[in-house]
Amino acid sequence: MVFTHEIGHLLGSRHTHACVWNGNNTVIDGCSSPEGTCVRGSIPAQGGTIMSYCHLQSVGINFNLGFGPQPGNVIRNRVAAAACLSGCTSEPDPDPIDLCSNGVKDRGEEGVDCGGICPPCAPTCSDGIQNGQETGVDCGGPNCPPCASSCATPDGLFSSNIAFANARLNWSAVAGAVSYGVRYRIVGSSGWITTNAFGTSANIGRLAVGATYEWEVRSNCSGNSSSDWSYTCTFVAGQDNSGACQSSLTTADNLVQVFPNPANTRLEIRVNNIPSIQPLQVQLTDLSGRVMRLVRMDATNTTIPMDVSALTPGVYIVKVFNEEVSYLTRVVIQR
């Protein structure tokens, strides 16, 4: 391998960690520190090519990859343009300069009369390399389609340790995430307050007591990729039991209505045209799942009054269900 590697240098190829590739002076891989001032790349999972230093990494050298497309093109163009070599026909070899202006995609060129030993090709969104203002291969930047994100969006959001002026925001871990972005604001305000976290929670402070806050989180992965923002979670500053966030609540518009919401000492639950012939039950639970109220509905009664004066202020779940259907929504009880 060392012999072949050195032959590659003699035939004009640089290391794959040199800042000379991709049409934008970046590296092909990050198996060693960059030769130049560009950013270090990632380690290829499939192994490195002959001109790489991936033998220093656990992935090793994959000989099935040979020199790789770009170093291979450099070597082939160097050989094709060598004045000391004769062609395989009786016709003389064309002048190497003419190869870059003959209107044909010659061997080693990345496009017609460009790439390889010719001037770099103008960046396009279909040339198979990351160039121009692209943030990935043929994607990202102002001109190409957005790159597909490999980062999953966080789930399992909830707020805890909610005090008058601070709270903790929590979420489930995302595989491959190196950090998380968090944004929050008072409901109804225009600007977000942003922060970063390297675990699965973030502590925020300087809250306005009694205000309802909404927040979202996204995961950040390697390669400057980020997920979409999560669904929105809310809490009330100063109310420690207001921090649950149910992303899976399925409220059917106009099928289950709770009013007033927020409620004080009494609320009404109205059921409209639920597609089921079986009797329905209405259940009120707290966020830990404890059943606080359970009422059976008959066919002639579509509105259930409920006394909640003895319940602790906070967020509760209303569930209307039978063996065929189940609908949930939230109600806030406050004094």
PEMO-V259932 format. One record per pair of residues at least 12 apart in sequence whose ideal C-beta (glycine too) atoms are under 10 Angstrom apart, sorted by sequence separation. I is the first residue (numbers start at 1). J is the second residue. If there is no record, write none. Layout:
BEGIN
i;j
I;J
I;J
END
This chain:
BEGIN
i;j
15;27
16;28
17;29
25;37
26;38
27;39
29;41
30;42
31;43
47;59
48;60
49;61
50;62
81;93
83;95
94;106
100;112
101;113
106;118
109;121
115;127
125;137
126;138
132;144
135;147
136;148
157;169
158;170
182;194
183;195
216;228
217;229
218;230
233;245
257;269
258;270
282;294
283;295
306;318
317;329
318;330
14;27
15;28
16;29
17;30
25;38
26;39
27;40
28;41
29;42
30;43
31;44
44;57
46;59
47;60
48;61
49;62
50;63
52;65
80;93
81;94
83;96
100;113
111;124
114;127
125;138
134;147
136;149
157;170
158;171
169;182
181;194
182;195
193;206
202;215
216;229
217;230
232;245
233;246
256;269
257;270
269;282
281;294
282;295
293;306
316;329
317;330
318;331
14;28
15;29
16;30
17;31
18;32
24;38
26;40
27;41
29;43
30;44
43;57
45;59
47;61
48;62
49;63
80;94
81;95
82;96
99;113
100;114
115;129
124;138
125;139
130;144
156;170
157;171
158;172
181;195
182;196
215;229
216;230
217;231
231;245
233;247
256;270
257;271
281;295
282;296
292;306
293;307
304;318
316;330
317;331
16;31
17;32
19;34
20;35
26;41
27;42
29;44
43;58
44;59
47;62
49;64
50;65
51;66
52;67
81;96
98;113
100;115
123;138
125;140
156;171
157;172
169;184
180;195
181;196
182;197
202;217
215;230
216;231
230;245
231;246
232;247
255;270
256;271
257;272
269;284
280;295
281;296
282;297
293;308
315;330
316;331
15;31
16;32
17;33
18;34
19;35
20;36
22;38
28;44
31;47
32;48
43;59
46;62
47;63
49;65
50;66
51;67
52;68
80;96
81;97
100;116
111;127
125;141
154;170
155;171
156;172
180;196
181;197
201;217
216;232
217;233
231;247
254;270
255;271
256;272
280;296
281;297
292;308
304;320
315;331
316;332
15;32
17;34
18;35
19;36
21;38
31;48
47;64
48;65
49;66
50;67
51;68
99;116
100;117
101;118
110;127
130;147
154;171
155;172
156;173
167;184
179;196
180;197
200;217
215;232
216;233
230;247
231;248
255;272
267;284
279;296
280;297
314;331
315;332
316;333
17;35
18;36
19;37
20;38
29;47
31;49
44;62
46;64
47;65
49;67
50;68
78;96
81;99
99;117
100;118
110;128
123;141
125;143
126;144
153;171
154;172
155;173
179;197
180;198
184;202
214;232
215;233
254;272
255;273
256;274
279;297
280;298
292;310
293;311
314;332
315;333
15;34
16;35
17;36
19;38
22;41
29;48
46;65
49;68
51;70
52;71
77;96
80;99
81;100
99;118
100;119
110;129
124;143
125;144
154;173
155;174
179;198
180;199
182;201
214;233
215;234
253;272
254;273
255;274
279;298
280;299
292;311
313;332
314;333
315;334
15;35
18;38
19;39
21;41
28;48
29;49
32;52
33;53
48;68
49;69
51;71
97;117
123;143
124;144
125;145
152;172
154;174
178;198
179;199
180;200
182;202
184;204
193;213
197;217
213;233
214;234
215;235
252;272
255;275
279;299
284;304
292;312
313;333
314;334
14;35
17;38
19;40
28;49
31;52
32;53
44;65
49;70
50;71
51;72
96;117
97;118
110;131
123;144
152;173
153;174
177;198
180;201
181;202
186;207
213;234
214;235
252;273
280;301
312;333
313;334
14;36
19;41
29;51
30;52
31;53
32;54
49;71
50;72
77;99
96;118
152;174
180;202
182;204
186;208
189;211
192;214
193;215
198;220
212;234
213;235
252;274
277;299
280;302
282;304
284;306
311;333
313;335
17;40
28;51
29;52
30;53
31;54
32;55
49;72
51;74
151;174
152;175
154;177
177;200
184;207
188;211
192;215
197;220
212;235
213;236
252;275
274;297
281;304
293;316
297;320
308;331
312;335
17;41
28;52
29;53
30;54
31;55
32;56
44;68
51;75
151;175
152;176
187;211
188;212
189;213
192;216
196;220
211;235
212;236
213;237
256;280
269;293
280;304
282;306
284;308
292;316
309;333
16;41
27;52
29;54
31;56
32;57
150;175
151;176
152;177
159;184
186;211
187;212
189;214
211;236
212;237
286;311
292;317
293;318
294;319
295;320
297;322
306;331
308;333
31;57
80;106
150;176
151;177
154;180
169;195
171;197
173;199
174;200
185;211
186;212
187;213
188;214
210;236
211;237
236;262
256;282
258;284
267;293
269;295
271;297
286;312
290;316
296;322
309;335
30;57
80;107
81;108
151;178
154;181
173;200
186;213
187;214
209;236
210;237
211;238
212;239
284;311
287;314
16;44
29;57
31;59
79;107
80;108
154;182
169;197
171;199
172;200
185;213
186;214
207;235
209;237
210;238
269;297
274;302
286;314
287;315
289;317
291;319
31;60
77;106
79;108
151;180
170;199
171;200
184;213
185;214
207;236
208;237
209;238
210;239
213;242
273;302
286;315
287;316
29;59
31;61
77;107
78;108
170;200
171;201
184;214
185;215
207;237
208;238
209;239
212;242
213;243
215;245
271;301
272;302
286;316
287;317
17;48
76;107
77;108
169;200
170;201
171;202
183;214
184;215
185;216
206;237
207;238
214;245
271;302
272;303
285;316
286;317
16;48
76;108
77;109
169;201
170;202
183;215
184;216
270;302
271;303
284;316
285;317
16;49
18;51
75;108
76;109
168;201
169;202
182;215
183;216
184;217
204;237
269;302
270;303
271;304
284;317
285;318
16;50
17;51
73;107
74;108
168;202
169;203
182;216
183;217
269;303
270;304
283;317
284;318
285;319
16;51
17;52
73;108
81;116
167;202
168;203
169;204
181;216
182;217
183;218
268;303
269;304
283;318
284;319
13;49
15;51
16;52
17;53
72;108
73;109
80;116
81;117
167;203
168;204
181;217
182;218
268;304
269;305
282;318
283;319
13;50
14;51
15;52
16;53
17;54
73;110
80;117
166;203
167;204
180;217
181;218
192;229
267;304
268;305
269;306
282;319
283;320
13;51
15;53
16;54
77;115
78;116
166;204
167;205
180;218
181;219
267;305
268;306
281;319
282;320
283;321
29;68
77;116
78;117
165;204
166;205
179;218
180;219
181;220
266;305
267;306
281;320
282;321
28;68
70;110
76;116
77;117
161;201
165;205
166;206
167;207
179;219
180;220
266;306
267;307
280;320
281;321
8;49
28;69
69;110
76;117
77;118
160;201
165;206
166;207
177;218
178;219
179;220
246;287
266;307
267;308
280;321
281;322
292;333
8;50
9;51
28;70
73;115
74;116
159;201
161;203
163;205
165;207
177;219
178;220
179;221
244;286
245;287
265;307
266;308
280;322
7;50
8;51
28;71
73;116
74;117
158;201
164;207
165;208
174;217
176;219
177;220
178;221
244;287
263;306
265;308
266;309
278;321
279;322
283;326
285;328
287;330
5;49
73;117
156;200
163;207
164;208
165;209
169;213
171;215
174;218
175;219
176;220
177;221
178;222
243;287
244;288
264;308
265;309
276;320
278;322
279;323
280;324
5;50
70;115
159;204
162;207
164;209
171;216
172;217
174;219
176;221
177;222
178;223
181;226
187;232
241;286
242;287
263;308
264;309
265;310
276;321
277;322
278;323
280;325
283;328
4;50
5;51
70;116
154;200
163;209
164;210
167;213
169;215
171;217
173;219
174;220
175;221
176;222
180;226
181;227
183;229
241;287
257;303
258;304
263;309
265;311
274;320
276;322
278;324
280;326
4;51
5;52
21;68
23;70
169;216
170;217
171;218
174;221
179;226
180;227
182;229
187;234
241;288
274;321
276;323
277;324
278;325
280;327
284;331
286;333
2;50
5;53
21;69
22;70
167;215
169;217
171;219
181;229
182;230
184;232
258;306
263;311
274;322
276;324
1;50
21;70
176;225
177;226
184;233
187;236
264;313
267;316
269;318
271;320
275;324
276;325
284;333
5;55
20;70
21;71
177;227
180;230
184;234
212;262
263;313
270;320
274;324
275;325
276;326
16;67
162;213
184;235
186;237
262;313
267;318
269;320
274;325
16;68
2;55
18;71
21;74
174;227
262;315
263;316
274;327
1;55
13;67
16;70
20;74
159;213
13;68
16;71
5;61
11;67
14;70
15;71
159;215
271;327
13;70
14;71
261;318
13;71
157;215
258;316
4;63
8;67
12;71
13;72
69;128
70;129
157;216
171;230
1;61
7;67
11;71
13;73
14;74
69;129
157;217
258;318
269;329
13;74
257;318
1;63
4;66
5;67
9;71
12;74
13;75
154;216
155;217
171;233
256;318
258;320
269;331
4;67
8;71
11;74
12;75
153;216
154;217
170;233
256;319
8;72
11;75
12;76
153;217
154;218
169;233
256;320
267;331
10;75
11;76
12;77
13;78
153;218
154;219
255;320
8;74
9;75
11;77
12;78
152;218
153;219
169;235
267;333
8;75
11;78
12;79
151;218
152;219
168;235
251;318
7;75
10;78
11;79
151;219
167;235
249;317
252;320
261;329
263;331
265;333
12;81
149;218
150;219
151;220
152;221
167;236
246;315
249;318
251;320
261;330
262;331
263;332
264;333
12;82
149;219
151;221
167;237
244;314
245;315
249;319
255;325
261;331
262;332
263;333
264;334
265;335
11;82
150;221
151;222
166;237
167;238
241;312
242;313
243;314
244;315
246;317
256;327
258;329
260;331
261;332
262;333
263;334
264;335
149;221
150;222
151;223
165;237
167;239
241;313
242;314
243;315
244;316
255;327
256;328
257;329
258;330
259;331
260;332
261;333
262;334
150;223
153;226
154;227
157;230
162;235
164;237
165;238
167;240
170;243
239;312
241;314
242;315
244;317
252;325
256;329
258;331
262;335
149;223
151;225
153;227
154;228
156;230
157;231
159;233
162;236
163;237
164;238
169;243
171;245
239;313
240;314
241;315
255;329
258;332
150;225
151;226
152;227
153;228
154;229
155;230
157;232
158;233
159;234
160;235
162;237
163;238
164;239
167;242
168;243
170;245
239;314
241;316
252;327
147;223
149;225
151;227
152;228
153;229
154;230
155;231
157;233
159;235
162;238
163;239
167;243
169;245
239;315
250;326
251;327
252;328
147;224
148;225
149;226
150;227
151;228
153;230
154;231
157;234
158;235
159;236
162;239
163;240
236;313
250;327
251;328
252;329
147;225
149;227
153;231
159;237
162;240
236;314
249;327
250;328
251;329
149;228
161;240
162;241
236;315
249;328
250;329
251;330
159;239
160;240
162;242
235;315
248;328
249;329
159;240
162;243
234;315
249;330
161;243
246;328
159;242
160;243
246;329
140;224
159;243
160;244
246;330
140;225
158;243
159;244
245;330
157;243
158;244
159;245
244;330
23;110
136;223
157;244
158;245
135;223
136;224
157;245
158;246
135;224
136;225
156;245
157;246
135;225
155;245
157;247
242;332
23;114
156;247
23;115
155;247
241;333
242;334
155;248
239;332
25;120
239;334
24;120
234;330
236;332
23;120
22;120
23;121
234;332
236;334
23;122
24;123
23;123
22;123
28;129
26;129
23;127
26;130
12;117
24;129
26;131
23;129
24;130
25;131
22;129
23;130
24;131
21;129
22;130
23;131
24;132
21;130
22;131
23;132
24;133
21;131
24;134
23;134
22;134
22;137
212;332
210;334
158;287
42;222
42;223
41;223
39;224
END
